[in-house]
């Protein structure tokens, strides 16, 4: 199978582009089964992968970028048999690969070519906004409300200031805590109405991490066939600040009486209805508008390259979670 490195030159503000391209070009010169493609604009990775699979058949596509690049490749590959997907995490967040041990191995290009694959879930979503249907797949996490506003502000900070990674995310938290916008939502989980009200944030997760390593959904697993949804009530700023350290390091669910503030539920389907008909939503870090949204888990939706696993029999390999 051919390995194609799909490189986003703007990932991580382009800081690692020259270094990674130098290594990829050397590999491509010495190996017939290695190629590369440099994306030209947003959504180009999705288009390239889809067109490649339609014309040439299956390949191993390695996203050289962040979660957004990985998500584009996933959406381009869905529906084609035997496609394999990996990631060299040169973006600013790189949260999906944090669900595995040995993050450093993801920078080893030789292991990206030879490593085994494991089956991973994805979350499919469908929405209707301004009369237009929109659908797609998410590898890691959706964020609505406070979390989405934080992701939006984080993108601005990264592009216009010296802040980067989790530091930009933390600064964005405090900026949005001052504004403290909420979302009035009605939520249905596995066909059961969970009520309606003003919520601080809602995260719909396949993986544990967001914001460059913050473990906001600690019970999420990327291969258990379930979605993890966190529903956080509209609490006072002081209470939120008190809980914030435990929320971002993944220990908040152990706080006494936390269920009065945060509901963390595993499920297969979710429907979220904004009372004003429109919400902002972060999909693997990319911001979009949405109306009523339906989410559904797709078990074993794609094969993901894990560089530190031996490519002997992927069926016998077990994902090592952090």
C-alpha positions as CSV (number, residue, x, y, z in Angstrom):
1,X,0.0,0.0,0.0
2,X,1.3,3.5,-0.9
3,X,1.9,6.0,1.9
4,X,1.0,9.6,1.1
5,X,2.0,12.4,3.5
6,X,-0.7,15.1,3.3
7,X,1.0,18.3,4.5
8,X,-0.7,21.4,5.8
9,X,1.9,24.2,5.4
10,X,0.0,26.5,7.7
11,X,-0.4,24.0,10.6
12,X,1.3,25.3,13.8
13,X,1.9,28.6,12.1
14,X,4.1,26.8,9.6
15,X,6.9,26.5,12.2
16,X,7.7,22.8,11.3
17,X,6.8,22.8,7.6
18,X,10.4,23.1,6.2
19,X,11.8,20.4,8.6
20,X,9.0,17.9,8.0
21,X,9.0,18.5,4.2
22,X,12.8,17.9,4.1
23,X,12.4,14.5,5.7
24,X,9.4,13.6,3.5
25,X,11.1,14.5,0.3
26,X,14.1,12.3,1.2
27,X,11.8,9.4,1.8
28,X,9.9,10.0,-1.4
29,X,13.2,10.0,-3.4
30,X,14.2,6.6,-2.1
31,X,10.9,4.7,-1.8
32,X,8.5,4.1,-4.6
33,X,5.6,3.5,-2.2
34,X,5.9,7.0,-0.6
35,X,4.4,10.2,-1.9
36,X,3.3,13.6,-0.6
37,X,0.8,16.3,-1.2
38,X,0.9,19.9,0.1
39,X,-2.5,21.4,0.7
40,X,-3.3,24.7,-0.9
41,X,-6.4,26.0,1.1
42,X,-9.0,25.0,3.6
43,X,-10.8,21.7,2.8
44,X,-8.2,20.8,0.2
45,X,-7.0,17.7,2.1
46,X,-10.5,16.3,2.1
47,X,-10.9,16.9,-1.7
48,X,-7.5,15.4,-2.5
49,X,-8.0,12.2,-0.4
50,X,-11.5,11.7,-1.9
51,X,-10.3,12.2,-5.4
52,X,-7.3,10.0,-4.9
53,X,-9.3,7.1,-3.5
54,X,-11.8,7.4,-6.3
55,X,-9.1,7.2,-9.0
56,X,-6.4,5.1,-7.4
57,X,-8.0,3.1,-4.6
58,X,-6.9,2.7,-1.0
59,X,-3.7,4.3,0.5
60,X,-2.2,5.2,3.8
61,X,-2.7,8.9,4.3
62,X,-0.6,10.6,7.0
63,X,-2.0,14.0,8.0
64,X,1.0,16.4,8.7
65,X,-0.9,19.0,10.7
66,X,-3.3,19.2,13.6
67,X,-6.7,17.8,14.4
68,X,-8.3,19.9,11.6
69,X,-6.1,18.3,8.9
70,X,-6.8,14.8,10.4
71,X,-10.5,15.6,10.3
72,X,-10.4,16.6,6.7
73,X,-8.6,13.4,5.7
74,X,-11.1,11.4,7.7
75,X,-14.0,13.1,5.9
76,X,-12.3,12.5,2.5
77,X,-11.6,8.8,3.2
78,X,-15.0,7.8,4.7
79,X,-16.8,5.4,2.4
80,X,-13.7,3.9,0.8
81,X,-12.5,0.4,1.9
82,X,-9.2,-0.4,3.5
83,X,-8.0,3.3,3.7
84,X,-5.6,3.9,6.6
85,X,-5.1,7.3,8.3
86,X,-2.3,8.6,10.5
87,X,-1.0,11.9,11.8
88,X,2.3,13.7,12.3
89,X,1.2,16.2,15.0
90,X,2.7,19.5,13.8
91,X,-0.4,21.5,14.4
92,X,-1.2,23.6,17.5
93,X,-3.6,21.3,19.3
94,X,-2.8,17.8,18.3
95,X,-5.3,16.3,20.7
96,X,-6.4,13.1,18.9
97,X,-3.0,11.4,19.2
98,X,-2.9,12.2,22.9
99,X,-5.2,9.3,23.4
100,X,-2.3,7.0,22.7
101,X,1.0,6.3,24.5
102,X,4.3,7.7,23.1
103,X,3.3,10.9,21.4
104,X,6.9,11.3,20.2
105,X,6.7,8.2,18.0
106,X,4.1,10.0,15.8
107,X,7.0,12.2,14.6
108,X,8.9,9.1,13.3
109,X,8.2,9.0,9.6
110,X,9.6,5.5,9.1
111,X,7.3,4.2,11.8
112,X,4.4,6.0,10.2
113,X,5.0,3.9,7.1
114,X,5.6,0.6,8.9
115,X,3.3,0.9,12.0
116,X,0.2,-1.1,12.6
117,X,-3.4,0.2,12.5
118,X,-6.1,0.0,15.1
119,X,-9.8,0.6,14.5
120,X,-11.2,3.9,15.8
121,X,-14.6,5.3,16.2
122,X,-15.9,8.6,14.7
123,X,-18.9,10.7,15.4
124,X,-21.2,11.5,12.5
125,X,-23.2,14.7,12.6
126,X,-26.1,16.2,10.6
127,X,-27.5,19.7,10.8
128,X,-29.7,22.1,8.9
129,X,-28.6,25.7,8.8
130,X,-30.2,28.5,6.7
131,X,-32.0,25.9,4.7
132,X,-28.8,24.0,3.8
133,X,-28.0,20.5,5.1
134,X,-24.6,19.9,6.4
135,X,-23.0,16.6,7.6
136,X,-19.7,15.2,8.3
137,X,-17.5,13.1,10.7
138,X,-15.5,14.2,13.7
139,X,-12.5,12.2,15.0
140,X,-12.0,13.9,18.3
141,X,-14.6,16.3,19.8
142,X,-17.4,18.8,19.3
143,X,-17.7,21.9,21.5
144,X,-20.8,24.1,22.0
145,X,-21.2,27.2,24.1
146,X,-18.3,28.3,26.3
147,X,-15.9,25.7,24.9
148,X,-16.6,26.8,21.4
149,X,-16.2,30.5,22.2
150,X,-12.9,29.5,23.8
151,X,-11.8,27.6,20.7
152,X,-12.8,30.6,18.6
153,X,-10.8,33.1,20.7
154,X,-7.8,30.6,20.8
155,X,-7.6,30.7,17.0
156,X,-7.5,34.5,17.1
157,X,-4.8,34.6,19.8
158,X,-2.7,32.1,17.9
159,X,-2.8,34.2,14.7
160,X,-2.4,37.6,16.3
161,X,-0.3,37.1,19.5
162,X,2.7,35.2,20.8
163,X,0.4,32.7,22.7
164,X,0.3,29.2,21.4
165,X,-0.9,25.7,22.3
166,X,-2.5,25.2,25.7
167,X,-1.4,28.6,26.9
168,X,-3.5,30.3,24.2
169,X,-6.4,28.0,25.3
170,X,-6.0,29.0,29.0
171,X,-5.9,32.7,28.2
172,X,-9.0,32.3,26.1
173,X,-10.8,30.6,29.0
174,X,-10.3,33.7,31.2
175,X,-11.3,36.1,28.4
176,X,-14.5,34.2,27.8
177,X,-15.2,33.8,31.5
178,X,-15.5,37.6,31.7
179,X,-18.1,37.5,28.9
180,X,-19.7,34.3,30.2
181,X,-22.1,33.7,27.3
182,X,-24.4,30.7,27.7
183,X,-26.5,28.6,25.3
184,X,-30.2,27.8,25.7
185,X,-30.4,24.2,24.5
186,X,-32.7,21.3,24.5
187,X,-30.8,18.0,24.6
188,X,-32.0,14.5,23.8
189,X,-29.8,11.5,24.6
190,X,-30.6,8.0,23.1
191,X,-34.2,9.1,22.5
192,X,-34.7,10.5,26.1
193,X,-35.3,14.2,26.5
194,X,-32.8,15.5,29.1
195,X,-34.5,18.9,29.5
196,X,-33.9,22.4,28.3
197,X,-32.1,25.4,29.8
198,X,-29.2,27.8,29.9
199,X,-25.9,25.8,29.8
200,X,-22.4,27.0,30.1
201,X,-21.0,24.4,27.8
202,X,-21.6,21.1,26.1
203,X,-18.9,18.8,24.7
204,X,-19.6,15.8,22.6
205,X,-16.5,13.6,22.6
206,X,-14.8,10.6,21.0
207,X,-11.4,11.4,22.6
208,X,-10.4,12.7,26.0
209,X,-8.5,15.9,25.1
210,X,-9.1,19.3,23.6
211,X,-7.3,22.7,23.7
212,X,-3.8,21.3,23.3
213,X,-3.9,18.6,26.0
214,X,-6.6,19.6,28.4
215,X,-8.3,16.3,29.6
216,X,-11.9,17.7,29.7
217,X,-13.7,14.4,28.9
218,X,-11.7,11.8,30.9
219,X,-14.1,8.9,30.5
220,X,-14.2,9.1,26.7
221,X,-12.6,6.2,24.7
222,X,-12.0,6.3,21.0
223,X,-12.8,2.7,20.4
224,X,-15.7,1.8,22.8
225,X,-18.5,2.4,20.3
226,X,-19.9,5.2,22.5
227,X,-20.0,9.0,22.6
228,X,-19.2,10.9,25.8
229,X,-21.2,14.0,26.4
230,X,-20.4,16.6,29.1
231,X,-23.2,19.0,30.0
232,X,-22.1,21.8,32.3
233,X,-24.7,24.0,33.9
234,X,-24.6,27.8,34.1
235,X,-22.6,28.1,37.3
236,X,-21.2,31.3,38.9
237,X,-17.8,32.5,37.8
238,X,-16.2,31.8,41.2
239,X,-17.5,28.3,41.2
240,X,-16.3,27.7,37.7
241,X,-12.8,29.0,38.6
242,X,-12.7,26.7,41.6
243,X,-13.4,23.7,39.4
244,X,-11.3,24.7,36.5
245,X,-8.0,23.1,37.5
246,X,-9.7,19.7,38.0
247,X,-11.8,20.2,34.8
248,X,-8.7,20.6,32.6
249,X,-6.6,17.8,34.2
250,X,-9.4,15.2,34.0
251,X,-10.2,14.8,37.7
252,X,-13.3,16.9,38.1
253,X,-15.7,13.9,38.0
254,X,-14.3,12.8,41.4
255,X,-15.4,16.0,43.1
256,X,-18.1,15.6,45.6
257,X,-21.6,16.4,44.3
258,X,-20.2,17.3,40.9
259,X,-23.2,15.7,39.3
260,X,-25.2,18.8,40.3
261,X,-23.0,20.8,38.0
262,X,-21.7,18.4,35.3
263,X,-23.5,15.5,33.7
264,X,-21.1,13.2,32.0
265,X,-23.0,10.5,30.0
266,X,-22.0,7.8,27.5
267,X,-24.5,7.1,24.7
268,X,-24.9,6.3,21.0
269,X,-27.1,9.2,19.8
270,X,-27.6,12.8,20.7
271,X,-29.9,15.6,19.4
272,X,-29.2,19.2,20.4
273,X,-31.8,21.9,19.6
274,X,-30.9,25.6,20.1
275,X,-34.0,27.5,21.2
276,X,-33.1,30.4,18.9
277,X,-32.5,28.0,15.9
278,X,-28.7,28.6,15.6
279,X,-25.5,27.8,17.5
280,X,-21.8,28.1,17.0
281,X,-20.0,24.7,17.1
282,X,-16.4,23.6,17.1
283,X,-15.7,20.5,15.1
284,X,-12.2,19.2,15.8
285,X,-11.2,22.8,16.4
286,X,-12.8,24.2,13.3
287,X,-15.7,26.6,14.0
288,X,-19.0,26.5,12.1
289,X,-22.6,27.5,12.4
290,X,-25.3,24.9,13.0
291,X,-29.0,24.5,13.6
292,X,-30.5,21.5,15.3
293,X,-27.8,18.9,15.3
294,X,-27.9,15.1,15.5
295,X,-24.9,13.1,16.5
296,X,-24.3,9.4,16.0
297,X,-21.4,7.1,16.9
298,X,-19.8,5.2,14.0
299,X,-18.1,2.3,15.6
300,X,-14.8,1.2,13.9
301,X,-15.2,4.0,11.4
302,X,-11.5,4.2,10.3
303,X,-8.2,2.5,10.6
304,X,-5.7,4.7,12.5
305,X,-1.9,4.3,12.3
306,X,-0.2,3.8,15.6
307,X,3.6,4.1,14.9
308,X,4.8,2.4,18.0
309,X,2.8,-0.8,17.3
310,X,4.4,-3.6,15.2
311,X,2.7,-4.1,11.8
312,X,2.3,-7.8,12.3
313,X,-1.4,-8.3,13.0
314,X,-3.4,-5.2,13.7
315,X,-6.3,-7.3,15.0
316,X,-4.0,-8.4,17.9
317,X,-2.9,-4.9,18.8
318,X,-4.5,-3.1,21.7
319,X,-4.8,0.6,22.0
320,X,-2.7,1.9,24.9
321,X,-4.6,4.9,26.4
322,X,-2.9,7.6,28.3
